[in-house]
Amino acid sequence: MSFKLKDIQDIAEIKGRDYFMNKKYDCNIATLLAVSDALKGVDEINYADPLVIKAINPLSAGLGTWEGPCGAVAAGSALIGLKYGTSDPNNQQQ
């Protein structure tokens, strides 16, 4: 099955809007779930793993309502780390 980037983006945008506006999830969780939904069948990573959700939970509302970076930006950074980061603390790229 072939996937087009535009299709994935469209799914993520629609799902993200639904999670944020209709289901009332914070922007970090809405972003995480929307990307997870959009990448189902495309990527082998379970971005919506309960431990991932638990880990990014404090990043909502601008880092726990401290009015820092948007939770969606923080969740996006976490998603990039899940895909391209390392779990080996001795193998950190500079």
Chimera marker file (.cmm) of the C-alpha trace (Angstrom):
<marker_set name="trace">
<marker id="1" x="0.000" y="0.000" z="0.000" r="1" g="1" b="0" radius="0.5"/>
<marker id="2" x="1.304" y="3.408" z="-0.959" r="1" g="1" b="0" radius="0.5"/>
<marker id="3" x="0.957" y="6.427" z="1.311" r="1" g="1" b="0" radius="0.5"/>
<marker id="4" x="1.210" y="10.038" z="0.262" r="1" g="1" b="0" radius="0.5"/>
<marker id="5" x="2.579" y="12.635" z="2.641" r="1" g="1" b="0" radius="0.5"/>
<marker id="6" x="-0.381" y="14.934" z="1.899" r="1" g="1" b="0" radius="0.5"/>
<marker id="7" x="-2.818" y="12.178" z="2.950" r="1" g="1" b="0" radius="0.5"/>
<marker id="8" x="-0.947" y="11.660" z="6.221" r="1" g="1" b="0" radius="0.5"/>
<marker id="9" x="-0.906" y="15.407" z="6.878" r="1" g="1" b="0" radius="0.5"/>
<marker id="10" x="-4.628" y="15.675" z="6.160" r="1" g="1" b="0" radius="0.5"/>
<marker id="11" x="-5.442" y="12.828" z="8.556" r="1" g="1" b="0" radius="0.5"/>
<marker id="12" x="-3.269" y="14.350" z="11.294" r="1" g="1" b="0" radius="0.5"/>
<marker id="13" x="-4.880" y="17.767" z="10.852" r="1" g="1" b="0" radius="0.5"/>
<marker id="14" x="-8.440" y="16.430" z="10.941" r="1" g="1" b="0" radius="0.5"/>
<marker id="15" x="-7.755" y="14.103" z="13.868" r="1" g="1" b="0" radius="0.5"/>
<marker id="16" x="-5.827" y="16.774" z="15.771" r="1" g="1" b="0" radius="0.5"/>
<marker id="17" x="-8.671" y="19.249" z="15.437" r="1" g="1" b="0" radius="0.5"/>
<marker id="18" x="-11.151" y="16.597" z="16.601" r="1" g="1" b="0" radius="0.5"/>
<marker id="19" x="-9.052" y="15.562" z="19.604" r="1" g="1" b="0" radius="0.5"/>
<marker id="20" x="-8.427" y="19.164" z="20.636" r="1" g="1" b="0" radius="0.5"/>
<marker id="21" x="-11.794" y="20.805" z="19.965" r="1" g="1" b="0" radius="0.5"/>
<marker id="22" x="-14.320" y="17.991" z="20.324" r="1" g="1" b="0" radius="0.5"/>
<marker id="23" x="-12.696" y="15.647" z="22.800" r="1" g="1" b="0" radius="0.5"/>
<marker id="24" x="-11.099" y="18.538" z="24.718" r="1" g="1" b="0" radius="0.5"/>
<marker id="25" x="-7.634" y="16.976" z="25.010" r="1" g="1" b="0" radius="0.5"/>
<marker id="26" x="-4.759" y="19.332" z="25.737" r="1" g="1" b="0" radius="0.5"/>
<marker id="27" x="-2.729" y="20.266" z="22.674" r="1" g="1" b="0" radius="0.5"/>
<marker id="28" x="0.128" y="17.894" z="23.528" r="1" g="1" b="0" radius="0.5"/>
<marker id="29" x="-2.102" y="14.816" z="23.794" r="1" g="1" b="0" radius="0.5"/>
<marker id="30" x="-4.177" y="15.873" z="20.769" r="1" g="1" b="0" radius="0.5"/>
<marker id="31" x="-0.982" y="16.186" z="18.719" r="1" g="1" b="0" radius="0.5"/>
<marker id="32" x="0.361" y="12.846" z="19.880" r="1" g="1" b="0" radius="0.5"/>
<marker id="33" x="-2.880" y="10.977" z="19.162" r="1" g="1" b="0" radius="0.5"/>
<marker id="34" x="-3.416" y="12.678" z="15.798" r="1" g="1" b="0" radius="0.5"/>
<marker id="35" x="0.078" y="11.784" z="14.584" r="1" g="1" b="0" radius="0.5"/>
<marker id="36" x="-0.333" y="8.252" z="15.900" r="1" g="1" b="0" radius="0.5"/>
<marker id="37" x="-3.601" y="7.891" z="13.985" r="1" g="1" b="0" radius="0.5"/>
<marker id="38" x="-2.124" y="9.363" z="10.811" r="1" g="1" b="0" radius="0.5"/>
<marker id="39" x="0.882" y="7.023" z="10.890" r="1" g="1" b="0" radius="0.5"/>
<marker id="40" x="-1.018" y="3.790" z="11.589" r="1" g="1" b="0" radius="0.5"/>
<marker id="41" x="0.048" y="1.327" z="8.948" r="1" g="1" b="0" radius="0.5"/>
<marker id="42" x="2.884" y="3.601" z="7.819" r="1" g="1" b="0" radius="0.5"/>
<marker id="43" x="5.219" y="3.423" z="10.806" r="1" g="1" b="0" radius="0.5"/>
<marker id="44" x="5.872" y="0.567" z="13.220" r="1" g="1" b="0" radius="0.5"/>
<marker id="45" x="6.163" y="2.845" z="16.265" r="1" g="1" b="0" radius="0.5"/>
<marker id="46" x="3.224" y="3.037" z="18.677" r="1" g="1" b="0" radius="0.5"/>
<marker id="47" x="3.271" y="6.758" z="19.327" r="1" g="1" b="0" radius="0.5"/>
<marker id="48" x="0.169" y="6.513" z="21.522" r="1" g="1" b="0" radius="0.5"/>
<marker id="49" x="1.720" y="4.032" z="23.935" r="1" g="1" b="0" radius="0.5"/>
<marker id="50" x="0.369" y="4.739" z="27.442" r="1" g="1" b="0" radius="0.5"/>
<marker id="51" x="3.889" y="5.400" z="28.753" r="1" g="1" b="0" radius="0.5"/>
<marker id="52" x="4.474" y="7.988" z="26.044" r="1" g="1" b="0" radius="0.5"/>
<marker id="53" x="1.194" y="9.698" z="26.911" r="1" g="1" b="0" radius="0.5"/>
<marker id="54" x="2.165" y="9.647" z="30.579" r="1" g="1" b="0" radius="0.5"/>
<marker id="55" x="5.599" y="11.094" z="29.795" r="1" g="1" b="0" radius="0.5"/>
<marker id="56" x="4.303" y="14.045" z="27.773" r="1" g="1" b="0" radius="0.5"/>
<marker id="57" x="1.339" y="14.783" z="30.046" r="1" g="1" b="0" radius="0.5"/>
<marker id="58" x="3.221" y="17.486" z="32.018" r="1" g="1" b="0" radius="0.5"/>
<marker id="59" x="4.029" y="19.279" z="28.744" r="1" g="1" b="0" radius="0.5"/>
<marker id="60" x="0.487" y="20.546" z="28.244" r="1" g="1" b="0" radius="0.5"/>
<marker id="61" x="-0.644" y="24.148" z="28.292" r="1" g="1" b="0" radius="0.5"/>
<marker id="62" x="2.803" y="25.579" z="27.774" r="1" g="1" b="0" radius="0.5"/>
<marker id="63" x="4.811" y="23.281" z="30.017" r="1" g="1" b="0" radius="0.5"/>
<marker id="64" x="2.314" y="22.791" z="32.781" r="1" g="1" b="0" radius="0.5"/>
<marker id="65" x="0.630" y="26.205" z="32.431" r="1" g="1" b="0" radius="0.5"/>
<marker id="66" x="3.918" y="28.059" z="32.768" r="1" g="1" b="0" radius="0.5"/>
<marker id="67" x="3.145" y="29.670" z="29.432" r="1" g="1" b="0" radius="0.5"/>
<marker id="68" x="6.257" y="28.212" z="27.856" r="1" g="1" b="0" radius="0.5"/>
<marker id="69" x="6.383" y="26.473" z="24.493" r="1" g="1" b="0" radius="0.5"/>
<marker id="70" x="3.047" y="25.185" z="23.263" r="1" g="1" b="0" radius="0.5"/>
<marker id="71" x="2.280" y="21.591" z="24.251" r="1" g="1" b="0" radius="0.5"/>
<marker id="72" x="1.898" y="20.722" z="20.563" r="1" g="1" b="0" radius="0.5"/>
<marker id="73" x="5.495" y="21.832" z="19.948" r="1" g="1" b="0" radius="0.5"/>
<marker id="74" x="6.712" y="19.819" z="22.939" r="1" g="1" b="0" radius="0.5"/>
<marker id="75" x="4.732" y="16.765" z="21.777" r="1" g="1" b="0" radius="0.5"/>
<marker id="76" x="6.130" y="17.175" z="18.273" r="1" g="1" b="0" radius="0.5"/>
<marker id="77" x="9.659" y="17.189" z="19.694" r="1" g="1" b="0" radius="0.5"/>
<marker id="78" x="8.869" y="14.038" z="21.673" r="1" g="1" b="0" radius="0.5"/>
<marker id="79" x="7.497" y="12.363" z="18.536" r="1" g="1" b="0" radius="0.5"/>
<marker id="80" x="10.689" y="13.179" z="16.631" r="1" g="1" b="0" radius="0.5"/>
<marker id="81" x="12.681" y="11.718" z="19.520" r="1" g="1" b="0" radius="0.5"/>
<marker id="82" x="10.608" y="8.536" z="19.442" r="1" g="1" b="0" radius="0.5"/>
<marker id="83" x="11.329" y="8.128" z="15.747" r="1" g="1" b="0" radius="0.5"/>
<marker id="84" x="14.935" y="9.259" z="15.507" r="1" g="1" b="0" radius="0.5"/>
<marker id="85" x="16.295" y="9.440" z="19.061" r="1" g="1" b="0" radius="0.5"/>
<marker id="86" x="18.364" y="6.877" z="20.879" r="1" g="1" b="0" radius="0.5"/>
<marker id="87" x="17.549" y="5.069" z="24.094" r="1" g="1" b="0" radius="0.5"/>
<marker id="88" x="21.229" y="4.484" z="24.815" r="1" g="1" b="0" radius="0.5"/>
<marker id="89" x="22.544" y="7.266" z="27.096" r="1" g="1" b="0" radius="0.5"/>
<marker id="90" x="26.102" y="6.408" z="25.975" r="1" g="1" b="0" radius="0.5"/>
<marker id="91" x="25.229" y="7.053" z="22.330" r="1" g="1" b="0" radius="0.5"/>
<marker id="92" x="24.041" y="10.646" z="22.384" r="1" g="1" b="0" radius="0.5"/>
<marker id="93" x="24.693" y="12.580" z="19.200" r="1" g="1" b="0" radius="0.5"/>
<marker id="94" x="25.964" y="16.113" z="19.657" r="1" g="1" b="0" radius="0.5"/>
<link id1="1" id2="2" r="1" g="1" b="0" radius="0.2"/>
<link id1="2" id2="3" r="1" g="1" b="0" radius="0.2"/>
<link id1="3" id2="4" r="1" g="1" b="0" radius="0.2"/>
<link id1="4" id2="5" r="1" g="1" b="0" radius="0.2"/>
<link id1="5" id2="6" r="1" g="1" b="0" radius="0.2"/>
<link id1="6" id2="7" r="1" g="1" b="0" radius="0.2"/>
<link id1="7" id2="8" r="1" g="1" b="0" radius="0.2"/>
<link id1="8" id2="9" r="1" g="1" b="0" radius="0.2"/>
<link id1="9" id2="10" r="1" g="1" b="0" radius="0.2"/>
<link id1="10" id2="11" r="1" g="1" b="0" radius="0.2"/>
<link id1="11" id2="12" r="1" g="1" b="0" radius="0.2"/>
<link id1="12" id2="13" r="1" g="1" b="0" radius="0.2"/>
<link id1="13" id2="14" r="1" g="1" b="0" radius="0.2"/>
<link id1="14" id2="15" r="1" g="1" b="0" radius="0.2"/>
<link id1="15" id2="16" r="1" g="1" b="0" radius="0.2"/>
<link id1="16" id2="17" r="1" g="1" b="0" radius="0.2"/>
<link id1="17" id2="18" r="1" g="1" b="0" radius="0.2"/>
<link id1="18" id2="19" r="1" g="1" b="0" radius="0.2"/>
<link id1="19" id2="20" r="1" g="1" b="0" radius="0.2"/>
<link id1="20" id2="21" r="1" g="1" b="0" radius="0.2"/>
<link id1="21" id2="22" r="1" g="1" b="0" radius="0.2"/>
<link id1="22" id2="23" r="1" g="1" b="0" radius="0.2"/>
<link id1="23" id2="24" r="1" g="1" b="0" radius="0.2"/>
<link id1="24" id2="25" r="1" g="1" b="0" radius="0.2"/>
<link id1="25" id2="26" r="1" g="1" b="0" radius="0.2"/>
<link id1="26" id2="27" r="1" g="1" b="0" radius="0.2"/>
<link id1="27" id2="28" r="1" g="1" b="0" radius="0.2"/>
<link id1="28" id2="29" r="1" g="1" b="0" radius="0.2"/>
<link id1="29" id2="30" r="1" g="1" b="0" radius="0.2"/>
<link id1="30" id2="31" r="1" g="1" b="0" radius="0.2"/>
<link id1="31" id2="32" r="1" g="1" b="0" radius="0.2"/>
<link id1="32" id2="33" r="1" g="1" b="0" radius="0.2"/>
<link id1="33" id2="34" r="1" g="1" b="0" radius="0.2"/>
<link id1="34" id2="35" r="1" g="1" b="0" radius="0.2"/>
<link id1="35" id2="36" r="1" g="1" b="0" radius="0.2"/>
<link id1="36" id2="37" r="1" g="1" b="0" radius="0.2"/>
<link id1="37" id2="38" r="1" g="1" b="0" radius="0.2"/>
<link id1="38" id2="39" r="1" g="1" b="0" radius="0.2"/>
<link id1="39" id2="40" r="1" g="1" b="0" radius="0.2"/>
<link id1="40" id2="41" r="1" g="1" b="0" radius="0.2"/>
<link id1="41" id2="42" r="1" g="1" b="0" radius="0.2"/>
<link id1="42" id2="43" r="1" g="1" b="0" radius="0.2"/>
<link id1="43" id2="44" r="1" g="1" b="0" radius="0.2"/>
<link id1="44" id2="45" r="1" g="1" b="0" radius="0.2"/>
<link id1="45" id2="46" r="1" g="1" b="0" radius="0.2"/>
<link id1="46" id2="47" r="1" g="1" b="0" radius="0.2"/>
<link id1="47" id2="48" r="1" g="1" b="0" radius="0.2"/>
<link id1="48" id2="49" r="1" g="1" b="0" radius="0.2"/>
<link id1="49" id2="50" r="1" g="1" b="0" radius="0.2"/>
<link id1="50" id2="51" r="1" g="1" b="0" radius="0.2"/>
<link id1="51" id2="52" r="1" g="1" b="0" radius="0.2"/>
<link id1="52" id2="53" r="1" g="1" b="0" radius="0.2"/>
<link id1="53" id2="54" r="1" g="1" b="0" radius="0.2"/>
<link id1="54" id2="55" r="1" g="1" b="0" radius="0.2"/>
<link id1="55" id2="56" r="1" g="1" b="0" radius="0.2"/>
<link id1="56" id2="57" r="1" g="1" b="0" radius="0.2"/>
<link id1="57" id2="58" r="1" g="1" b="0" radius="0.2"/>
<link id1="58" id2="59" r="1" g="1" b="0" radius="0.2"/>
<link id1="59" id2="60" r="1" g="1" b="0" radius="0.2"/>
<link id1="60" id2="61" r="1" g="1" b="0" radius="0.2"/>
<link id1="61" id2="62" r="1" g="1" b="0" radius="0.2"/>
<link id1="62" id2="63" r="1" g="1" b="0" radius="0.2"/>
<link id1="63" id2="64" r="1" g="1" b="0" radius="0.2"/>
<link id1="64" id2="65" r="1" g="1" b="0" radius="0.2"/>
<link id1="65" id2="66" r="1" g="1" b="0" radius="0.2"/>
<link id1="66" id2="67" r="1" g="1" b="0" radius="0.2"/>
<link id1="67" id2="68" r="1" g="1" b="0" radius="0.2"/>
<link id1="68" id2="69" r="1" g="1" b="0" radius="0.2"/>
<link id1="69" id2="70" r="1" g="1" b="0" radius="0.2"/>
<link id1="70" id2="71" r="1" g="1" b="0" radius="0.2"/>
<link id1="71" id2="72" r="1" g="1" b="0" radius="0.2"/>
<link id1="72" id2="73" r="1" g="1" b="0" radius="0.2"/>
<link id1="73" id2="74" r="1" g="1" b="0" radius="0.2"/>
<link id1="74" id2="75" r="1" g="1" b="0" radius="0.2"/>
<link id1="75" id2="76" r="1" g="1" b="0" radius="0.2"/>
<link id1="76" id2="77" r="1" g="1" b="0" radius="0.2"/>
<link id1="77" id2="78" r="1" g="1" b="0" radius="0.2"/>
<link id1="78" id2="79" r="1" g="1" b="0" radius="0.2"/>
<link id1="79" id2="80" r="1" g="1" b="0" radius="0.2"/>
<link id1="80" id2="81" r="1" g="1" b="0" radius="0.2"/>
<link id1="81" id2="82" r="1" g="1" b="0" radius="0.2"/>
<link id1="82" id2="83" r="1" g="1" b="0" radius="0.2"/>
<link id1="83" id2="84" r="1" g="1" b="0" radius="0.2"/>
<link id1="84" id2="85" r="1" g="1" b="0" radius="0.2"/>
<link id1="85" id2="86" r="1" g="1" b="0" radius="0.2"/>
<link id1="86" id2="87" r="1" g="1" b="0" radius="0.2"/>
<link id1="87" id2="88" r="1" g="1" b="0" radius="0.2"/>
<link id1="88" id2="89" r="1" g="1" b="0" radius="0.2"/>
<link id1="89" id2="90" r="1" g="1" b="0" radius="0.2"/>
<link id1="90" id2="91" r="1" g="1" b="0" radius="0.2"/>
<link id1="91" id2="92" r="1" g="1" b="0" radius="0.2"/>
<link id1="92" id2="93" r="1" g="1" b="0" radius="0.2"/>
<link id1="93" id2="94" r="1" g="1" b="0" radius="0.2"/>
</marker_set>
